[in-house]
């Protein structure tokens, strides 16, 4: 049971943690879930229901009962989701290898104007016109070194995908355990007859 003092402290803390307040912050945070589609509300992202059914039929067979098909369908969905995650990870590394960065979003509307203003202020203060380094130009020329550097640059985003991969693996493993049990019971029922 929570004490009155602790409940009051929780209410005060909740008042301070309300998320972004500025229009720019709200717009930026509104796109967080759409970066890769792995947390989308839609059940099928990157594959169709027909793909799930085809894989489930391959796992359980066409003549399986409804319980077995249900577990097979859940396992197939999780397996296809794992494939989608793996595809996205490879795409991140490839993007970093080719372009030197994993970013793919265009600059906000006023970013270029703000960037020019910052450079002009730096030039006025120092007499030097600074140009930011091109991410692609800082990549090594050797293919192995370039791939190694691409993985290093993509690693922070790859680590953030780990959560989705663990969830999909756990879902697949639960479904496969259920599928095995259901198939064992169905086979046992046939043998008992």
Secondary structure, 3 states (H helix, E strand, C coil): CCCHHHHHHHHHHHHHCCCCCCHHHHHHHHCHHHCCCCCCCCCCCCCCHHHHHHHHHHHHCCCCCHHHHHHHHHHHHHHHHHHHHHHHHHHHHHHHHHHCCCCCCCCCCCHHHHHHHHHHHHHHHHCCCCCCCCCCCCCCCCHHHHHHHHHHHHHHHHHHCHHHHHHHHHHHHHHHHHHHHHHHHHHHHHHHC
